[in-house]
Amino acid sequence: MKTPPFSPEARVEAGFLLRHLQAGRVLAMPHSRPMPSIGARCHELRIQDKDKTWRIVYRLDPDAGVVADVFSKSTQTTPKQVIETSQKRLRRYDEISGGW
């Protein structure tokens, strides 16, 4: 996966929020919201950039935070392709890691 073209400020915010998740903190709106349409324990981080709104789709497993996708969101609805790609990547991760 290529690194998205975040501005330096958005990159710092994303890192800050991901570090909170790694430390076991629970994030809520406006920074994170559940994404049950993708799967159990799945959420999206919301990163406001200069001219875009970024989303980081992630799942919190007991031993890891798994990033499934990063995309620029321009509508209220999560694109079907993002949902399908995230589900596929998480299934593949579960196959490789033994899954939860």
LUMZA-362293 format. One record per residue: x negated, y, z of N, C-alpha, C in turn; residue number from 1; chain; residue in one letter. Coordinates in Angstrom, 2 decimals. Example, Ala and Ser with C-alpha at 12.3 -4.5 7.8 and 13.67 -1.06 7.14 Angstrom:
BEGIN
- -13.19 / -5.69 / 7.80 / -12.30 / -4.50 / 7.80 / -13.20 / -3.30 / 7.80 / 1 / A / A $
- -12.85 / -2.25 / 7.08 / -13.67 / -1.06 / 7.14 / -12.90 / 0.03 / 7.87 / 2 / A / S $
***
This chain:
BEGIN
- -0.86 / -1.16 / 0.00 / 0.00 / 0.00 / 0.00 / -0.91 / 1.23 / 0.00 / 1 / A / M $
- -0.62 / 2.19 / -0.85 / -1.39 / 3.43 / -0.90 / -0.93 / 4.38 / 0.20 / 2 / A / K $
- -1.84 / 5.20 / 0.65 / -1.52 / 6.22 / 1.64 / -0.67 / 7.30 / 0.98 / 3 / A / T $
- 0.46 / 7.65 / 1.58 / 1.30 / 8.70 / 0.99 / 0.61 / 10.06 / 1.09 / 4 / A / P $
- 0.97 / 10.95 / 0.19 / 0.33 / 12.28 / 0.18 / 0.90 / 13.22 / 1.24 / 5 / A / P $
- 0.78 / 12.83 / 2.51 / 1.21 / 13.71 / 3.60 / 0.32 / 14.94 / 3.63 / 6 / A / F $
- 0.89 / 16.05 / 4.07 / 0.07 / 17.21 / 4.39 / -0.72 / 16.87 / 5.65 / 7 / A / S $
- -1.79 / 17.59 / 5.95 / -2.53 / 17.32 / 7.19 / -1.64 / 17.38 / 8.44 / 8 / A / P $
- -0.71 / 18.31 / 8.48 / 0.18 / 18.45 / 9.63 / 1.10 / 17.23 / 9.77 / 9 / A / E $
- 1.64 / 16.77 / 8.65 / 2.53 / 15.60 / 8.68 / 1.75 / 14.34 / 9.05 / 10 / A / A $
- 0.51 / 14.24 / 8.60 / -0.34 / 13.09 / 8.93 / -0.59 / 13.06 / 10.45 / 11 / A / R $
- -0.84 / 14.20 / 11.04 / -1.06 / 14.29 / 12.49 / 0.22 / 13.89 / 13.22 / 12 / A / V $
- 1.37 / 14.38 / 12.78 / 2.63 / 14.03 / 13.43 / 2.90 / 12.53 / 13.33 / 13 / A / E $
- 2.69 / 11.95 / 12.16 / 2.90 / 10.51 / 11.98 / 1.98 / 9.73 / 12.91 / 14 / A / A $
- 0.73 / 10.11 / 12.98 / -0.22 / 9.43 / 13.86 / 0.17 / 9.55 / 15.32 / 15 / A / G $
- 0.62 / 10.74 / 15.71 / 1.06 / 10.98 / 17.08 / 2.23 / 10.06 / 17.44 / 16 / A / F $
- 3.23 / 9.99 / 16.57 / 4.41 / 9.16 / 16.83 / 4.05 / 7.67 / 16.82 / 17 / A / L $
- 3.21 / 7.24 / 15.88 / 2.79 / 5.84 / 15.83 / 2.00 / 5.45 / 17.09 / 18 / A / L $
- 1.17 / 6.36 / 17.60 / 0.45 / 6.09 / 18.84 / 1.41 / 5.92 / 20.02 / 19 / A / R $
- 2.47 / 6.72 / 20.05 / 3.48 / 6.56 / 21.10 / 4.10 / 5.17 / 21.03 / 20 / A / H $
- 4.42 / 4.72 / 19.81 / 4.99 / 3.38 / 19.65 / 4.02 / 2.31 / 20.10 / 21 / A / L $
- 2.75 / 2.46 / 19.73 / 1.74 / 1.49 / 20.12 / 1.58 / 1.42 / 21.64 / 22 / A / Q $
- 1.82 / 2.53 / 22.31 / 1.71 / 2.59 / 23.76 / 2.96 / 2.02 / 24.45 / 23 / A / A $
- 3.94 / 1.59 / 23.66 / 5.15 / 1.00 / 24.22 / 6.26 / 1.97 / 24.52 / 24 / A / G $
- 6.09 / 3.21 / 24.12 / 7.15 / 4.20 / 24.35 / 8.28 / 3.99 / 23.34 / 25 / A / R $
- 9.49 / 4.26 / 23.77 / 10.66 / 4.15 / 22.90 / 10.96 / 5.54 / 22.36 / 26 / A / V $
- 11.05 / 5.65 / 21.05 / 11.38 / 6.93 / 20.41 / 12.84 / 6.91 / 19.99 / 27 / A / L $
- 13.46 / 8.07 / 20.05 / 14.86 / 8.20 / 19.64 / 14.97 / 9.39 / 18.70 / 28 / A / A $
- 16.20 / 9.72 / 18.32 / 16.43 / 10.87 / 17.46 / 15.88 / 12.12 / 18.13 / 29 / A / M $
- 15.31 / 13.02 / 17.44 / 15.26 / 13.13 / 15.98 / 14.06 / 12.44 / 15.34 / 30 / A / P $
- 13.20 / 11.80 / 16.14 / 11.98 / 11.21 / 15.58 / 12.18 / 9.83 / 14.99 / 31 / A / H $
- 13.09 / 9.06 / 15.54 / 13.26 / 7.68 / 15.11 / 14.72 / 7.29 / 15.22 / 32 / A / S $
- 15.13 / 6.43 / 14.31 / 16.50 / 5.90 / 14.41 / 16.49 / 4.43 / 14.00 / 33 / A / R $
- 17.39 / 3.64 / 14.58 / 17.47 / 2.22 / 14.24 / 17.87 / 2.02 / 12.78 / 34 / A / P $
- 17.38 / 0.94 / 12.19 / 17.72 / 0.58 / 10.81 / 18.20 / -0.88 / 10.77 / 35 / A / M $
- 19.37 / -1.16 / 11.35 / 19.86 / -2.54 / 11.37 / 20.12 / -3.09 / 9.97 / 36 / A / P $
- 20.28 / -2.22 / 8.99 / 20.49 / -2.69 / 7.61 / 19.25 / -3.40 / 7.08 / 37 / A / S $
- 18.10 / -3.13 / 7.69 / 16.86 / -3.80 / 7.29 / 16.65 / -5.06 / 8.11 / 38 / A / I $
- 16.90 / -4.97 / 9.41 / 16.75 / -6.15 / 10.26 / 16.68 / -5.78 / 11.73 / 39 / A / G $
- 16.62 / -6.81 / 12.55 / 16.52 / -6.62 / 14.00 / 15.22 / -5.90 / 14.33 / 40 / A / A $
- 15.27 / -5.00 / 15.29 / 14.11 / -4.24 / 15.80 / 13.51 / -3.31 / 14.76 / 41 / A / R $
- 14.23 / -3.05 / 13.67 / 13.72 / -2.16 / 12.62 / 14.22 / -0.74 / 12.85 / 42 / A / C $
- 13.34 / 0.21 / 12.55 / 13.61 / 1.63 / 12.75 / 12.95 / 2.42 / 11.63 / 43 / A / H $
- 13.27 / 3.70 / 11.58 / 12.53 / 4.59 / 10.68 / 12.06 / 5.80 / 11.45 / 44 / A / E $
- 10.80 / 6.14 / 11.25 / 10.27 / 7.40 / 11.78 / 10.61 / 8.48 / 10.79 / 45 / A / L $
- 10.89 / 9.66 / 11.29 / 11.23 / 10.80 / 10.44 / 10.13 / 11.84 / 10.57 / 46 / A / R $
- 9.47 / 12.10 / 9.45 / 8.36 / 13.05 / 9.42 / 8.73 / 14.18 / 8.48 / 47 / A / I $
- 8.87 / 15.38 / 9.02 / 9.17 / 16.54 / 8.20 / 7.87 / 17.15 / 7.69 / 48 / A / Q $
- 7.73 / 17.24 / 6.39 / 6.54 / 17.82 / 5.78 / 6.93 / 19.17 / 5.18 / 49 / A / D $
- 5.98 / 19.84 / 4.58 / 6.22 / 21.17 / 4.02 / 7.40 / 21.19 / 3.06 / 50 / A / K $
- 7.38 / 20.30 / 2.08 / 8.42 / 20.31 / 1.06 / 9.11 / 18.96 / 0.89 / 51 / A / D $
- 8.85 / 18.01 / 1.80 / 9.45 / 16.68 / 1.72 / 9.78 / 16.18 / 3.11 / 52 / A / K $
- 10.66 / 15.22 / 3.15 / 10.93 / 14.50 / 4.38 / 10.47 / 13.07 / 4.16 / 53 / A / T $
- 9.53 / 12.62 / 4.98 / 8.99 / 11.27 / 4.86 / 9.67 / 10.35 / 5.85 / 54 / A / W $
- 9.75 / 9.09 / 5.48 / 10.26 / 8.05 / 6.36 / 9.24 / 6.93 / 6.42 / 55 / A / R $
- 9.02 / 6.42 / 7.61 / 8.16 / 5.25 / 7.81 / 9.05 / 4.17 / 8.40 / 56 / A / I $
- 9.29 / 3.12 / 7.64 / 10.11 / 2.00 / 8.10 / 9.20 / 1.07 / 8.89 / 57 / A / V $
- 9.59 / 0.76 / 10.12 / 8.76 / -0.10 / 10.96 / 9.63 / -1.04 / 11.79 / 58 / A / Y $
- 8.98 / -2.09 / 12.27 / 9.64 / -3.04 / 13.17 / 8.75 / -3.22 / 14.39 / 59 / A / R $
- 9.37 / -3.25 / 15.55 / 8.63 / -3.46 / 16.79 / 8.76 / -4.92 / 17.22 / 60 / A / L $
- 7.67 / -5.64 / 17.09 / 7.59 / -7.02 / 17.57 / 6.96 / -6.97 / 18.96 / 61 / A / D $
- 7.08 / -8.05 / 19.73 / 6.49 / -8.03 / 21.07 / 4.98 / -7.77 / 21.08 / 62 / A / P $
- 4.29 / -8.17 / 20.02 / 2.84 / -8.02 / 20.00 / 2.32 / -7.06 / 18.94 / 63 / A / D $
- 3.22 / -6.41 / 18.19 / 2.76 / -5.54 / 17.10 / 3.87 / -4.61 / 16.63 / 64 / A / A $
- 3.44 / -3.50 / 16.08 / 4.33 / -2.63 / 15.34 / 3.99 / -2.83 / 13.87 / 65 / A / G $
- 4.97 / -3.21 / 13.07 / 4.73 / -3.56 / 11.68 / 5.34 / -2.49 / 10.77 / 66 / A / V $
- 4.52 / -1.83 / 9.96 / 5.01 / -0.84 / 9.02 / 5.39 / -1.57 / 7.74 / 67 / A / V $
- 6.66 / -1.42 / 7.33 / 7.16 / -2.11 / 6.15 / 7.15 / -1.23 / 4.91 / 68 / A / A $
- 7.34 / 0.08 / 5.07 / 7.37 / 0.97 / 3.90 / 7.24 / 2.42 / 4.36 / 69 / A / D $
- 6.77 / 3.24 / 3.45 / 6.69 / 4.68 / 3.65 / 7.23 / 5.30 / 2.36 / 70 / A / V $
- 8.17 / 6.22 / 2.51 / 8.74 / 6.83 / 1.31 / 9.23 / 8.23 / 1.60 / 71 / A / F $
- 9.41 / 8.98 / 0.54 / 9.95 / 10.33 / 0.63 / 11.46 / 10.21 / 0.47 / 72 / A / S $
- 12.19 / 10.80 / 1.39 / 13.65 / 10.69 / 1.37 / 14.26 / 12.01 / 0.95 / 73 / A / K $
- 15.13 / 11.95 / -0.05 / 15.76 / 13.17 / -0.55 / 17.27 / 13.15 / -0.44 / 74 / A / S $
- 17.84 / 12.02 / -0.01 / 19.29 / 11.92 / 0.18 / 19.55 / 11.35 / 1.57 / 75 / A / T $
- 20.81 / 11.36 / 2.00 / 21.14 / 10.82 / 3.32 / 21.07 / 9.30 / 3.33 / 76 / A / Q $
- 21.24 / 8.67 / 2.18 / 21.26 / 7.22 / 2.09 / 19.86 / 6.68 / 1.81 / 77 / A / T $
- 19.49 / 5.63 / 2.53 / 18.22 / 4.97 / 2.26 / 18.37 / 4.20 / 0.95 / 78 / A / T $
- 17.45 / 4.41 / 0.01 / 17.54 / 3.72 / -1.27 / 17.56 / 2.20 / -1.10 / 79 / A / P $
- 18.40 / 1.53 / -1.89 / 18.53 / 0.08 / -1.84 / 17.17 / -0.59 / -2.05 / 80 / A / K $
- 16.36 / -0.05 / -2.93 / 15.04 / -0.63 / -3.21 / 14.16 / -0.61 / -1.97 / 81 / A / Q $
- 14.24 / 0.44 / -1.17 / 13.45 / 0.52 / 0.07 / 13.91 / -0.55 / 1.05 / 82 / A / V $
- 15.21 / -0.73 / 1.18 / 15.75 / -1.74 / 2.09 / 15.28 / -3.13 / 1.65 / 83 / A / I $
- 15.42 / -3.43 / 0.36 / 15.04 / -4.74 / -0.15 / 13.53 / -4.99 / -0.02 / 84 / A / E $
- 12.72 / -3.98 / -0.36 / 11.27 / -4.12 / -0.25 / 10.85 / -4.32 / 1.20 / 85 / A / T $
- 11.45 / -3.56 / 2.11 / 11.11 / -3.70 / 3.54 / 11.47 / -5.10 / 4.04 / 86 / A / S $
- 12.65 / -5.58 / 3.68 / 13.06 / -6.92 / 4.11 / 12.11 / -7.98 / 3.56 / 87 / A / Q $
- 11.73 / -7.85 / 2.32 / 10.81 / -8.81 / 1.69 / 9.45 / -8.79 / 2.39 / 88 / A / K $
- 8.93 / -7.61 / 2.65 / 7.63 / -7.51 / 3.31 / 7.67 / -8.07 / 4.72 / 89 / A / R $
- 8.75 / -7.82 / 5.45 / 8.86 / -8.34 / 6.81 / 9.03 / -9.86 / 6.81 / 90 / A / L $
- 9.77 / -10.40 / 5.85 / 9.88 / -11.86 / 5.73 / 8.50 / -12.47 / 5.47 / 91 / A / R $
- 7.75 / -11.84 / 4.57 / 6.41 / -12.34 / 4.24 / 5.50 / -12.25 / 5.48 / 92 / A / R $
- 5.58 / -11.16 / 6.20 / 4.80 / -11.01 / 7.43 / 5.14 / -12.14 / 8.41 / 93 / A / Y $
- 6.44 / -12.42 / 8.57 / 6.88 / -13.48 / 9.48 / 6.35 / -14.84 / 9.04 / 94 / A / D $
- 6.34 / -15.10 / 7.74 / 5.80 / -16.36 / 7.22 / 4.33 / -16.52 / 7.55 / 95 / A / E $
- 3.58 / -15.45 / 7.39 / 2.14 / -15.49 / 7.62 / 1.80 / -15.56 / 9.11 / 96 / A / I $
- 2.54 / -14.78 / 9.92 / 2.20 / -14.66 / 11.35 / 2.90 / -15.67 / 12.23 / 97 / A / S $
- 3.86 / -16.38 / 11.70 / 4.60 / -17.32 / 12.54 / 5.93 / -16.75 / 13.00 / 98 / A / G $
- 6.11 / -15.46 / 12.77 / 7.40 / -14.80 / 13.03 / 7.84 / -14.81 / 14.48 / 99 / A / G $
- 8.87 / -14.02 / 14.75 / 9.47 / -13.96 / 16.06 / 10.87 / -14.43 / 15.90 / 100 / A / W $
***
